[in-house]
Amino acid sequence: MSDGGDFFTELHPQVAEVLGIAVLQLLAERREPSREALLEVIQVLWQEGDADLPVELAIDVLSIK
């Protein structure tokens, strides 16, 4: 049985992709890529029903203060 590190190692590129898409969206809208703006864009692009684990992890990471 493998440890949880493998799980997060596999998800890391997907979480980075979610964050990258959000940053590109903000840049296209000529908005400052702040934590709050990233959260807003992610929540708009991936509605509750469409959110998968990488999206939820990206939101969790941005929500940590």
Secondary structure, 3 states (H helix, E strand, C coil): CCCHHHHHHHHHHHHHHHHHHHHHHHHHCCCCCCHHHHHHHHHHHCCHHHCCHHHHHHHHHHHCC
